[in-house]
């Protein structure tokens, strides 16, 4: 088959797939190296997701994104709305990591770590356990509605529902303290928003992982549409070796394929049966391919059975297929301008974010002058201005701060300038500042508030303000 014929065949296949009537995909389980890696990734990601919210740190939930209190707890670090720059850094790092992985190894994220794939895989494991293998599922769906069929279907849907509800509860537990959430659940005393998000996320988990499955990857996932912008001829993708496999055809066991002028592909169709999105990898790279490598596992098994070398379907690159590059040559092509660019930006942003986070001052202050009273004259003839200080202690230990003011001769705070702020709390205090009437010019005069922790002089913030003299 020539390159032009392959392109024409792939285009015809895509058109037929787009306009054909939907048919349910019964994916066959493919055992092998990549299936084992997928199991590891599913177990690892879900252990983190389901177990992370039960970890404790300093007597509280280690991972808690408290929307009501506007505090994000991540182990020993507390983030406030003013720390949105760090959220931006996390999103940028995540995006560039995805770009880098895609440039090097294609849709590796989709095949092994994407939430849609992970939950679809778990739902399919439940389905295989309850209904049986691929042939058993086809037979069950095609058979009449009997008591046995109803019992099996009910069991599957019930287990799916339990998993979905627990997934929704887990998600809600990251935004509302999970112990309180669990207590309220047992007491049937959940709040409206908590119930909404539990059932909302559970419903979408059930719908997308249980029913829509490959339709999400085909028609809803935006990543599938722009992945080609990150691919190049040296990107690792799932490939079918046309030169070796064509012309494909069945043959008797032990028969010499060369005598029949056949390639190594025995046209068993197993690569299609194991594909969770229902594509035929022999038609070339398609945007529906999620890089799960199930076709690689099953094809290697077939090659072992017929006594042919493995790798008819394998991870490779376009250049490797055209130029017959070996493994070492493929690896040598990993370092290229695009990869270096993504890596440089990723490393730079990560280092900067880590440095700023490590040197973050755990104190934030906002100074607001009382606008209802611009200034007033005190009994001793000095001029008073009233300021509201919002002092935010971002650490998980109480702090005492000393507040002083500077910028005008004789300016001072009336009364005590000491402020006690509990751990991870923002405290609002009113302070009266006095200065001689002739300390500055009429109108606004720049001053600065100096707020410093009394037990640690390195925790210090200087905040600008304006002082009015009549």
N, C-alpha and C positions, 0 to 999 in steps of 0.2 A: 504494500500500500504506500503510495507516494505521499509527500507532505501535503500536497494540494488535496488529495483524496481524504487524508485524515482531517484536514481543516473543514472540508465539506461535510464529512460524516459527523464531526463534532457539532457543527452549526445545525445540521438537520436534527441531531439528537436534542440539542437545546430547544429548538423550536417545537419539537414534538413534546418535550417535557413541559414547556410553558403552556401549551394550548390543550394538552391532553386532560382527560378526566382524572381526578385524583384517585389514586389507588393506594390503599394502606400498605405500608412497608413492613414486612416481617423480617427483621434483621436476624441473621443467624449468628450465634456466638462464635467468635474466632479466637481460639486459644493460641498463645504464643508470647514472644518477648514483649511486644508492644502492648498486648492486652494486660500483661503483668504490670507494666509501668502505669497503665491507666488505672488499674486497681490501686496501686500505691498512691497515685495522685488523688483519687477519689477519697480514699481513707484519710490521707493527710489533710486535704482541704476541709473535709467535713469534721474531722477531729478538732481542727482549729475553730471552725465556725460554731459547732454545737458545744464545744468545751470551753471556748475562750471566755464566755460571759460568766462562767462559774468560778473563775480565778479571783482571788482576793489580793488586795494590796493595801497596806496600812489600815486594815479594818473596813475596807470598802471594796466594791466591785472594781477589778483591775481595768476592765475595758467598759467604759460607760460614756455614752454621748447624751448627756442630760440636756434635752432641749428646753425643758421648763426652767431650769436654773441657769441655762446658757453656759454650761461647763462641759468640756470634753476631757474625760480622764483616760489617760493611756499609761498604765502602770504608774510610775512616779512623777509623771508630767501632767499638768493641768493646763488646758488650752481654753482661752476665752474668745469671745467674738472679735476682740482686737487682734487676735493672732491669726486672722484669716489668711495672711501671707503664707503661713506654713501649710495651710490646706492647699493653696495655690501651688506651692512647691511640690507637695505630694502628688497632685494631679499631673503636673508637668513631668515629674520623674516617672510616674506610671505610664504616661503616654509615650515617652521616649523609650522606656524599657520595652513596651509593646512594639514600637517601631523597630527597635534593634533586633528583638527576637524574630520578628516577621522577616526582616531583611536577611537574617542568617538562616533561619530554619522554617520559613513559611508559617502556616497556621498552626504552629505547635501549641499556642495558647488555646485555640479552639478545641483541639483534639484531646487535651489533657487537663485543662484548668478552667475553662469557661463554665460559669454556673449553669447555663442551659445544657451543656454536654454532661456535666457532672450529675445533675438531677435526672436528666433523661436516662443516663446509664444506671442510676440507682433504681429508677422506676422500671427499667427493662429487666434488671436483675430480679426484682419482685415478680414481674410478669413471667419470666422464665421459670422461677421457682414454683409459682402457683399453677400456671397453665401448661408448662412443659416447653419443649424445644420448638423450633420454627415450624416443623411439620405438624406438631400437635396443636399449635396455635391456629394454623390455617384450617386444620380439620375442625377444630372447635368452633371457629367463627363461621365456617361454612355449613355446619350442622344445624339441625332443628333446635328450637328452644326447649330444652328438657330441664328437669329439676337439677341434674348434675351440672349442666351449663350455667344455670342461674346461681348455683352454689359457688362455682369456681369464679364466675365474674364478680359476684358480691364480695368474695374474699379478697380478690385483687383490688377492687375499687375501695374497699374498706381499709386495706393496708396503705394504699395510696393516700387516702384521706387522712389517716393518722399521721403519716409522715409529713404531709403538707401542713397540717395544723401545728405539729411540733416545730416545723421550719418557721412558720409564721410567728409562733410564740417566741422562738429563739431570736428572730429579728427584732421583735418588740422589746425583748429583754436587754438589747444593747442600748435602747433609748429610754427605757424606764427600769429602775433597779429591779433585777430579776427576782430577788427574794421577795420583795413586796409584790411583784407581779404574780409570782407563783402563789403567794398567800391569798391575794385577791381572787385568783382563778379558782382556788379550792373553795373560797367563801362565796363564789359567784358574785363578786363585787368589783368587776373590772370597769374601768372608765370607758366612756364612749369612744375616745380616740384610740385607746389600747385595743378595744374590741375591733374597731375598724381596721387597723393595720394588721392585726393578727389574721383576720379573715381575708383581708385584701391580698396579703402576700401569700397566704395559704391557697387562695383561689387561683392566683396566677401561677403558682408552682404546680398545682394540680393540672391546670389547663395547658401550660406550655410543655411541661416535662411528661405529662401523662397522655395528652391527646394531640397536641400540635407537633411536638417533636421536631422532625426535620423541616416542617413548614416555617418554623422560626428562622432556621439557618438559610432557607431558600429565599424567603420573601420579606423577612422583618429585620434581619441582622444587617446593620449598615457596614460593619467591618468587611463583610463579604464583597461589598461593592467597591471599596477603595483599597483593598489589599493589593491590587495589581500595581498601585502607585509605589509600593514598597518592594515589589519583586524585581529582580533582575536576573540575567542568565546564570548567575552564580548562587541563587537562592535555593536552598534544599527544599524539594517538594516531593510528593508521592508521584512516581513516574512509572510508566509501563514501557519496557524496552521493545519498541516496535521492530527493530532490526533482528532481534533475537526471537521474538514471539510470532511474527507473521511469516507466512500465512498460517493462521490458527486453524485447528481442526482436531477432531477426536481421532484416537488411534487405539489399536489393540495394545494391551499391556505387554511390554517387552518388544513391541514392534519398533523398527528403525524409522524414525521420523524423516530422515534424509531420503530414504527410498520413496516415501510418499511426497517428498518436497514440501514438508510441513515445518513450521517453526516450533518453538518449545511450548507455546500456548496450546493446551489441550481443549480449550473452549468449554471448560466445565461450568463456567458461569458463577462459581463460588465467590469471586471477587465482587460481584454485583449483589449476591444474596447476603453477604456480611456487611455491606455498606449501610450505615445508619441513615444516609440521605438518599439512597437508591440510585446512585450514579454508576456508570461503567467507566472505570479508570482507564480502560483501553481506548477510550475516545479522546484521551488527552486531559490536561488540567482543566478543571471546571470550577466556577466560583462556589458551587455547592460543596466541594470537597473540604472537609474540616480537618484533614491531616491526622485522622485517628490511627491510620496504618493498619486497620483490620484486614484490608485487602492484602497487605504485605504478609501478615501472619498466615492467612489461609493459603495464599499462593505458595509460600515456602513449604507448607505441609504437602501441597499437591506435588510440587517439584521433588520432594523427598520420596513420595510414593512412586512416582514414575521414573525415578533414578536420574533426574536432571539437576543441574546446579541451581542453587537458590538465587534469588535476586531478579527474577523476571519482572516482578513489581517491587520497587524498592525506593528508599530515600535517595535521591540523586539531584543533579542540577541539569539545566538545559545545556550548558557548555560541556558537562561531563558526558552527556548522551551523544552530543554531536562530535566531540573530539576524543571519545573513549578514554576519559581521564580515570586514573585509579584513585583509591581512597586518599592517599597522601596528597595527590595533586588537587583533589577537591578541597581538602582542609587548607591547603596553601592559598586557595582563592578566597578564603573567609575574610582575610584582611584586605579590604578594598576601600576606596574613598567614602562610599556611603556609610559603611560600617564604622569607619574612623570618625566620620562626622557625627553620627548618632552617639557614639561612645564618648566623644569629647564633650558634647553638650550635656549628656547624662552625668558624666563624672563631675563636670564643673558645677552644675546645679545641685547635685548631691552634696558636694563638699561645702558649697556656700550655705546651703540650708542647714547642714550639720553644724557648721561654725556659728551661724547666727543663733541656732537653738542652744548650743553649748554655752554661748556668751549672753544669752537672754537674761535681762535683769528681771527678777521675779517681783517687780513692783510697777504698777501703772497708776498714773495720777492725772486727773482732769480737773482743771480749775475754771470755775464759772463765777464771774462777778455778779452780784445781786443787781439786777437792772431795775428793780422797783424803787431802789433808793441809791441814786448815783453817788452821793457823799453826804456826810453830815459832820457838824462840829461837836466835838466832845466837850465835857466840862472843863478840861484843862486847856482848851483852845486848839488842840490838835484835830486834824481831819481824819475821819474814819471812813473806811470802805469795808463792805461786807462781801466775803467770798464763800462760795460753796466748793469744798474739795471732795472729790470722789477718789478715795484711796483704795486701790485694788491690790490685795495680797494674793499673788498667784501661787504661792507655795502651800504645802500641806502642813504647815506649822504656824502657830500664831506669832505675830511680830509686833513690836512697839517701835513706832517711828517718831522722830523728832522733826518738827516742821519749823523752819525759819524763813524769813523773807529778806530780800536785799534789793538794792537798785536805787534807793533814795536815802539821803542822810537822815539818821534818826528813825527810820521806819522799823516797826516791830509788830509782833503779834500781841494783841491784848489777851492776857491770860496764858494758860498753859498751851504749849505747842506740841505736846506729846499726844500721840494717837495710838490706841491699841486696836489692831485689826485681827480678828480670828483667822484661822487657816482657810485658804481658798475662799475668801469673802471680799466683797466690795463694801466699804463703809463710807457713808456720806456725813461729813462734818461741816459745821458752820464756823468760820473764823473771822474775827474782827481785826483789821489791820489799821494801825494808827501811824501817822507821820506829821511832822510840823507843817504848818500852813505854808511856810516859805521853803519847803524842802525841794520843790521843783517848780516847773512852769505850770501855768494854768492849763487845765484840760488834762489829757491823757499822758501819763508818764509810764514808761516801760519798767516793770519790776520782774523779779523771779522768785518763785517759791523753791526752797531747797528742802527736799524730803529725804531723810536718810534713816536706815535701820539702826537702832541704838546698839545692837549686838553685832552688827556687821557693816562697817563703813563702806564696803564695796557695793552694797545695795543702796543706790542713791539715784534720785531723779530730780532734774531741774526743769521746772515748768514755768513758761512765760505767762505773764498777765499784764494788765494795764491798771494803773492807779490814777483816779481822778482827783484833781485839786481844783477848788472853785476859783 
